[in-house]
Amino acid sequence: MAQLLELITTWEFWLILAAVCVILELITNTFAMFAMAGGCVLAVLAQLFGGGLAAQLIAFSIGAVFSFVCLKPIAKKHLESKESANYKSNIDALVGREALACQDSDDNGITRVKIDGDNWQARTKDLSPVIKGNRIKVVGYESIVLIVEII
């Protein structure tokens, strides 16, 4: 039991635990494990300044709470600004793309276009007819119907 207590109160233990927490954070992406790693770093400092197990556990708790409460909003703001700046997903990523019409348009101006192997329903902005093989450009969308113009 004394050896276990001696192992837990070493700075190496806290650094290994911090590394494990960082690895788990990379897997889970919840920020909670990153906060625990911050607590481990503070516990290392407490041990290096001669604190016993109680001081290390208090430092760990303070570090984990501080990391979670103070650093999470900063990290969240930083990640959200990166995501919204240049990233387009789903149907937004199709706007501006060019494709070929797969069929002639029907009486309502509806046709089919293929983009990256996916077949989409589309209509022209001005409801003009589309002929199979026309080059088109996606200019918008309404629900899941692409709005296109003939190039």
N, C-alpha and C positions, 0 to 999 in steps of 0.2 A: 504494500500500500504506500509506503514511504517513497519507493522508486517511482510509482505512478504519479504521486504528487510532485516529485522532483521533475519528472518529464513534462508535466502540464505547465509548470512555472518557468520553463526555459523559453528563450526568445525564438529558438528554432521551431518549437511546437507551434507558436503563434504564426510564424511566417509560413509554415507548411499549411496550416489551417487557412490562412489568407489566400494562398495559392489555390487551394481546393475550392474556396468560395468563389474566386474569380473564374475558375474553370466552370463551376456550376452556373455562374451568372451567364457565361457565354452560351451555355446550353439552354438555359431557361429564359433568359432575357426579361427578368422581372424586376431588376434593380435591388431586390431584397438581399440577395447574396453579395452584391457589391457593397451594400451597407455593412454587412457582417465583416467583409474583408477590411473595411475602414476601421471597424472596431478592433479587429486583430492587430492592425498596425498601431493603434493607440495602446493596446495591451503590450506590444513589443516595447514601446517607449517606456511604459510603466515598469516593465521588468528590467530594462537597461538602467533605469534610475534607481533600482534597488527595491522596488515595490514587491510586496508578497502577493500571494494568490488573491487575497481580497482586493488589493489595489489593482491588480491586473483585470479582475472580473469587472470591477467598477469602471475602469478605463475602457474595457471592451464594450460595456453597455452604453457608456456615454458616446463613444466613437460610432457605434452602430446607429444609435438614435440620431446623432448629429448628421451623419452621412445620409440617412434616409430622409430626415426632415428638411435639411438645408440644401443638399446637393441634388435631390431628385427633381425639384422644379427647374433647376438650371439645366440638367441633362434633358429633361422632357422638352423644354423650350428649344434647346439646340437641335434635337432630333426632329421636332416638328418643322422647324424652319428649313432644314435640309430637305425634308420630304416634300414640302409644298413648293419649293423653289423651282425644280426642274423635272420632277418625276410625273409622268402621265401614265395612267393605267387604264385597263379595260377599254371601253369604247372611246374614251378621250384620246387614246394613243392613235386612233385611226384617222382623226381629223388631220387633213393635210396630205394624206397618203394617196397614191395613184393606183388605179387598178383597171381591169378590163371588164366590160359587161358580159355576163355569161348567157344572157338571153335578151330578146326584144322586150321592151316594156309593154305592159297590158294597157287597157283603156284608161286606167287610173294613173298611169305613169309609173307604175311599180315594176322594177326589174330586179335582177339578182347580180351581185358582184362577188368576186372571190379575192380575198386579201389574206395572204399568208396561209392559204389552204382552207380558210374558213369562208363559208358561203353566207353572204349577208343580203338582206332585203334592202333595197334602196329606191329612192325616187329623186328626180331632178328638182332643183329649187323652184324652177318656173313651170314644172309639170310638162316640160317638152319631152317628146318621145326619144327613147334610147334604142339603138340598134345593137344587136349582139356584136361584140368586138370593139365597140366604141371605147376609147380611153376616157376614163372619168377621174375626177378628183373629189375626195370627200371634203365637204366644207362644213358639215355639222351633222347633227342627229336629232331625231325626235323619238324618244323611247328607245326602241331597238331598230328603228328604220334609219339608215344612213341617208343624209341629204347630200346629193352629189351634183356636180356640174360637168358637162362634156368639155373635154380639152380639145 
